[in-house]
Amino acid sequence: MVVTRDPDVVPGRERRTIAILPRSLVRPVHPDLVYRPVTGAPSSALVVAWARDDRRRLVASFVAAAVEAARAT
């Protein structure tokens, strides 16, 4: 998905912000943004790696969220 503050997505317009996001990250929809699906683009892979002995809760939460997002797509 392309996320932009410019509803027309016109190249060259000032104050334009564009981000490419996986579909799983465009919910909930923010009222100030416009979401446009990207068609015809090749698929991509996301890889998450962490140290085997890292037992921090923050790392475990991040990995769990990444796995959940991957399953949702």
C-alpha positions in Angstrom: 0.0 0.0 0.0 1.1 3.6 -0.6 0.3 5.9 2.2 0.3 9.6 1.4 -1.0 12.9 2.8 -1.6 14.1 -0.8 -5.0 12.7 -2.0 -4.0 13.2 -5.6 -0.5 11.7 -5.3 0.8 14.2 -7.8 4.6 14.2 -8.3 6.2 17.5 -7.6 3.7 18.8 -5.1 5.2 20.1 -1.9 4.6 18.7 1.5 4.1 15.2 0.0 4.9 12.2 2.2 4.7 8.7 0.7 5.4 5.4 2.4 5.2 1.9 1.2 3.6 -0.4 3.8 2.4 -3.9 3.9 -1.4 -4.2 3.9 -1.4 -5.5 7.5 -0.1 -2.1 8.7 -2.7 0.2 7.2 -5.3 -0.6 9.8 -6.7 1.3 11.6 -7.2 3.9 8.9 -5.9 7.4 9.9 -8.4 10.1 8.8 -5.6 12.4 7.6 -4.0 9.8 5.3 -4.9 8.4 1.9 -4.2 4.7 1.2 -3.7 3.4 -2.3 -3.1 -0.2 -3.2 0.0 -0.9 -5.2 -0.6 -3.4 -8.0 1.8 -5.1 -10.3 4.7 -4.8 -7.8 6.7 -7.9 -7.0 6.1 -9.4 -3.5 8.7 -9.0 -0.8 9.9 -10.9 2.2 10.3 -9.7 5.8 13.0 -11.4 7.9 13.2 -10.9 11.7 16.4 -12.0 13.4 17.5 -11.6 17.1 20.2 -13.0 19.3 19.3 -16.6 20.5 20.1 -15.7 24.1 18.1 -12.4 24.2 15.3 -12.8 26.7 14.1 -9.2 26.9 10.3 -8.8 26.9 10.5 -6.0 24.4 12.3 -8.2 21.9 9.8 -11.1 22.5 6.9 -8.6 22.0 8.3 -7.3 18.8 8.9 -10.8 17.4 5.3 -11.9 18.4 3.9 -8.8 16.7 5.9 -9.5 13.5 4.7 -13.1 13.4 1.1 -12.0 13.9 1.4 -9.5 11.1 2.9 -12.0 8.8 0.1 -14.5 9.5 -2.5 -11.8 8.8 -1.3 -11.3 5.3 
